[in-house]
Amino acid sequence: MQVFMTGATGYIGSAIARRLLETGNQIVALARSDDATRKLEKQGIEPLHGALTDTQILTHAARSADGVIHNAFDMSTGDFATSNALDAEAVEALIVGLQGSDKPLVYTSGTGVLGDTGAAIYDEETPIAASELPAVRSLQMRLKIERTVLDAPGLRGIVLRPPNVYGLGDGRAVFWMIRAAAQRLGAVPYAVGAGDNFWTFVHVDDLADLFVLALEKAPAGQLFHAGAQNGLRTRDIAVALSHGMGLGGKTVALDGPALAEAIGFPPMADYWSSNSQSSSEKARRMLGWKPRHADLLAEVAQTSV
C-alpha cells in the first residue's frame, strides 16, 4: 500500500511510519522543511514538499495514495482556534482527494477531548460534557473535525483518540513536561488532592500498531479509543517517574498555582490534576489490537527515556 502521511517526522508519526515500513508499505510524507526532508529520505520515505496550508497539494497527494494518515497538527501560531481552523481545512482537502475511492483516511484526535473523566472509564459512546477549562474547550473543538471525518461519504473515515502516550523519549507531552519540572524541583510534582486520580496510557509502539490495523481493517465511520492500560494513579506514576530519573522516589504535592509555575504550562498543570481514562475494548475486539506494553509503572521506574 502507498500511504500518504502528515506529521511523519513527529513523535507519534515517526513511530507510525516505522511500523508502516516494517509491514511492507510505501510512504509519501508531507515535509515542511529541509530538515524534515532529510529525515524522511534517511528512513526511505518519499518527501512531498508543502505545508498543511497547501490544500491543493494535500488533495492531490490523497488522490494518488491508497490511504491517508493525518497526524500533523500545527501549533506554530500559539493559538488553538487558529490551529483547529487550519486542521479543519486540511481535513477537507484530504476528503476531496479521497471521495469516491472507498480508501481510508485515519485522523488523529485524542482523549483530551473527553475532559475530566472523573471515576468513569469512557468508551466511544460515552457522552462528552462541555468543559469549563479553556484548554479543554480548545481541545473539544476537534470533535467537529472528528465528525467531519466519520461522516465523509465515499471513503473510509476513521478517527483514533490516543490517550497519554509514553515511550521512546515521550515526545514533548505529559511525561516530558513532568520530568522537566522534576529536574528543576528535585522531585516529581503532582497536584494536591489529585494523587488518587486515574489515568490511561499507551506506549507509542503499541499506538503505531493500532494505526496500521485501523488503516488496513477499520470500517468506515468508526471511532476508536487507543489506551493500553487504565487505573494508573497520579501519585504512583509520579513515584515511578522519580525512580526512573534517579530521584529515589521523591515526589511533591503542589497546589494549582505552584504546579502551573513548576510545569511552566498551565493547561498541562490542569490536565495533570484531572482524571483521564478511556476504554480500548472496541479496538481490541474489532481490529484485533493486542498492546505489548502493559506495565507502565515498571517501565518508567527503570528508565527515563
N, C-alpha and C positions, 0 to 999 in steps of 0.2 A: 504494500500500500504506500502511495505517496501522500504524506501528511503535511499540510501547511500549519505552522505554529507561529503564534505570537508569544513573546516572553520566554523564548527558548534558552536565553542565557541567564535567566533569573534563578533564584534558589529552587523553587518548585519546578519551574520549566526545564532547567538543566537536568534534573532527575528524570522527568518525563521523557526528555529527548534521549537520554542514555538508554532507558528501557525500550523505547521505540526502536532504536538502532539494534539493540540486543535481540529483538524479536523479528529482525529482518525487514524493517520498514525503511523507506527513504524519507528524508525530511527536507522541506524548504522552509526557512525561518526568516521572519522579519528582522532586519538588522538596522538599528537606528544610528550606528556609529562605526567608525573604522575598527575600534576595539572589539565591538560585538562581531563584526565580520570576521576578524582574525580568530576569535574564539570558536565561532561556528565552523569555519573551514578546518580548524585543527581537529574538530570532532568528526569530520566527514559529513557535515551538514551544508547544504547549499544556501548561502545567504541571499536574501532579497532586500535590497536597499530601500528603505522607506520608514515611515512612522505611522502611528495609529490615525493620524490626521489625513493620511493619503488614502482616502476611501476607494478611489479607483484601483489603486494597487491591491488593496485588500480584496475587492470584488474579483479582480482578475485572478489573483492567487487562489482564492477559494474555488473559483470555477475550474481551475486547472488541476486541483488536487482531488484525491479520493476521499479525503476527510480533513476536518479542521479542528485544532485545539486552540482555543483563545485563552491564553493565560496571562497576557500582559495587562497591567493597569498603571497608567501614567499619573503619578502624583507630583510631577515636577513643578506644577503650579502652586502646590501647597494648599489648594482649595478643593475640598472633596466634591462639592457640587459641580465644579468645572470638570473634574476628573470623571465623574459619573456621566456627565453630558457627552464627553469625548468617547467614553466607553460605549454608550448607547449608539452613537453614530458609527463606531467601528463594528458593532454587532450587526447593525442594519446593513452595512456594506457587505459583511460576510454572508448574511442571509440572502442578499440579492444574488451573490455569486453561486449559492448552493440551491436556490429554489428550483424545484422540478427535477432534482437529481436523486432524491432519497439518500443523499450522502450525509454522514454525521457531522454535526457541529457540537463540540463539547465545550461548554462555557464554565469558567472557574469563578465561583462565588465564594461563600464562606459562612461558617456558622455564627460569625459576628452579627449577622442579620437577625439572629434569634433574640438578641438582648440577654438579660439576666434570666437564666432558665430556672432559678430557684431550686427546689428539691426535685424537679421533674427531669426526666431524660427525654428530650424532644425527638420525635421521629418526623418524617417528611410531611405528615398530615397534621401535626400539632399547630393550632392557631398561634400566630405571632402577634403579640401585643406591641403597639407603638411605644417606643421608649422615650423617657424624658431626658436621657443623657444626649447631649449634642453629638458626640462621637458615634453613638449607636444609631441615632436618627440619620446621620450621614450614611452609615453602612446600609441602613434599611432602604435607602434609595435604590439599591441594587435589586430589590425584589421586583421592581417593574421591569428591569432588564432581564431577569430570570424568566419572567412570564413571557416576554417577547420571544426568547429562545424556545421555550417549551411549546408555545402556540404557533411557531413558524410553520407554514404549510410547505409541503413538497420537499422536506428534508427531515433528517433525524435530529431534532433539537434535544440536547441532553444537558442537564445542569448538575455539577458536583459542588457540594458545600464541604470543603475541608474544615476540620476544627483547628485547634492549635497544632502546629507542625514542629517536629524536632528532628535532630539527627544531621550528620554531615555539616556541622558548623552552625546549624539552627537558623540560618538566614539572618535577617535583621528584624526579627519578630519578637515574640514574648520572651523566650529564654535568653536571647541575645541581649535584650534591654535589661532584664533582671540581673544577668551576670555582670553587665557593665556597671549597674548600680552597686552590686555586691563588691566589686573591686574597689569602688570608692569608699564604701562603708565598712568593709572588713567583715560583713555578714550579709546573708541573703534576706532582702526585705519582703514582707508581706503585710497586708492591711490588718490593723487592729480589728478583731471580731470576725475576720474572714478566714481564719485558719482552718475552719471546718467546711469551707466552700468546696464544691466538687467540680472537677474539670474532665474533659475528654481530649485525648491526644492521638496523633498518628505519626509514625515515622515517615520521613519523606520518601523513602524507597517503597514502602507499602502503598503510599498515596500514588506514586508513579505507576505501580501495578494496576491500581484501580482505574486510572485514566486510560490505560491501554485496553483494559477489559471493557470500559464504557464505550470507547471508540469502536471496538470490534463487535460488541454484543448488545448494547443497550437499545431498547426500542425507543421510538420517537416519543417525545413529551414526558420523559422520565427525569425525576429529581432524585438525587442520592446524597445522603449524608456519608461522611467518609472517616468516622472515628474508629480507631482500633481498640482503645482502652478507655473505659469510663471509671468513675468512682475514685479519682485521684484527688486527695485533699491538698489544698493550697499549702498548708503547713508541712505536710510530708514531702511535697515537691520541693519546697524551699530547703528542707534539711538535706534531701538527696543532692540538689544542686550545690549546696555548701560543701558536702563531702567531695563531690566531683571537682570542685575548684580548689580543694586543699585547705578549706577554711574550718575543718574539723566539726562540721555540722552546725556552725554558728548561724543563727537567724535573728532577725529583729522585726518586731511588730510596730508599724508606724501608723499614725493617723493619716487621714486623707491628704491634707496639705503637705505633710512631711514626705509621704510616699510619692506624691507627684513631683516634689522637688528632687527626691533621690533618683527617680527614674528619668526625670527630665522631659517627660512627655505625658501630660495629664490624662489624655484618653487611654493610654496604656495603664496608668495607675488605676483608673476607674475599672478597666477590664480585669486587671489582676485582683481587684476587690470583689468581683462578682462570681456567680456560678455560670458554667458553660459546659453543658452536657448534651450529647446527641447520640442517637442510636443508628448504627450502620447495618442493622439486621436486613434491611431491604437489599443493600448492595451485596451482602453475603449470599442471600437467598437467590436473587435474580441473576447476579453476574458471577457467582462462584468465587467471590473475593475471599482470600484467606491471608490476613495480615501475618507476617512472620515475627514482628516485634511486639511482644505482649507484656513487657515488664519495664516500663519507662523508669521507674524509681531505681531499679538496679542498674540500668544503662547509664543514667545521668550521674549516679553516685560514683561510677567508675571513671568517668571521663568528662571533660568539659567541652569536647568537640563532637 
